[in-house]
């Protein structure tokens, strides 16, 4: 059972480049999330999607866009990467009544 | 916005001793319980335990248990008989098990188990 899968795991970007982080879950969950974690810090919510076709901003949405392509997939796009977006990005999903949030393994992004 | 407070940025505990990690949260939603997660140095987030707001008893899961004080909005994680493998970052997050709200995390506590 794959759970939550994120790609790529590592990426180096130049300032101004764009890229998309992909996330897919195979647990038929309605809710999906994107977080960033800066060195030595906690997780901050970027965007979340309560169900297919809906997305909402979290704490730190500026500079990001998301797409809930279908129930399985939730992508995060950086249109014009900045060094301040250097971070580890985590995708997560959960389902009503489960009491458990499942996280991907993280994507390490460096913007130079 | 929710405010989540983990007052212990770092803790050092002798192996086999019990350890208590603090977490308080500020939310107006009475249905909110609390999640606890562990993040080892490898980076993955591991679900540990969840306390529902309306649960009558404190949640337990193996060596993990919660000291849930709903009126104080706190749910401290107790790890009994600590092991070297417990060395990690620990994060709490208030929420429900409905799965449709914003989930925000505290800043974490770095726990180091000393042999």
Interface residues (C-beta under 8 A of the other chain):
Chain A: X29 X30 X31 X33 X35 X41 X42 X43 X44 X45 X48 X50 X51 X56 X58 X59 X88 X90 X92 X94 X95 X96 X97 X98 X99 X100 X101 X102 X103 X105 X106
Chain B: X1 X35 X37 X43 X44 X45 X47 X50 X52 X91 X93 X97 X98 X99 X100 X101 X102 X103 X104 X105 X106 X107 X108
